């Protein structure tokens, strides 16, 4: 049975990124106060990078060659 962890990690990462980035982009583009959300964006990106690294560790994939 093949290891499905990498595929699960990619799917979870994409779903979480979509769930985080879409509302932030919508708020920034449609609300007058949305520009204040720009201060949250670096923390959201940091969190997504952190999650991606944890998912890669969980999936058991090493660094690219």
N, C-alpha and C positions, 0 to 999 in steps of 0.2 A: 504494500500500500504506500503510495507516494506521500511525502510530507506536504500537507496542505497549509501549514502555518504561514509560509510566505504569501500565499494568495489571500488568506484570511487577513493578514496584517495589512496588505495593500488595500483591500476592500474597506476595512475599518478606518484606515488612515484617510482614504478618499471621502468616506461618508462624514467623518468628523470635520475634515477641512471644509467640505461643502456646507455643513451645518454651522460652522463658525464664520466663514468668510462671506457667505451670501447675506446674512442679516446685517453684518457690518457694512458691506458695500451698499446695501439698500438704504440704511440709515444715513450714511454719508451723502448719498446722491439725492435723497428725497426730503430731507428735513433741514430746516434752517440751522438748527443747533447740531446737525450732523457733523460739522467740522470738529466739534469737541470730541467726537468719537475717534478722531484721528489719534488722540492720545492713548487710546486703548489698543490700537492696531499693533504697535510693537510687542506688547505683551501677548497678544493673540498669536502673532507669528512665532514668538519665542515658545509659547506653549505647544504649537503645532510641531515645531522642530523637536522639542523635548519628547512629544508623543511619538514622532517618527523614529527617533533613536530607541525609545523603549520598545516599540513594536518590532524594530529590526533585531534587537537583542532577544526578544521573545521568539521571533521566527527562526532565529539561529543562523541568520545570514551574516557573512563576514563583509569586510570592506571590499569595494570593487577592485579588480586586479590592476 
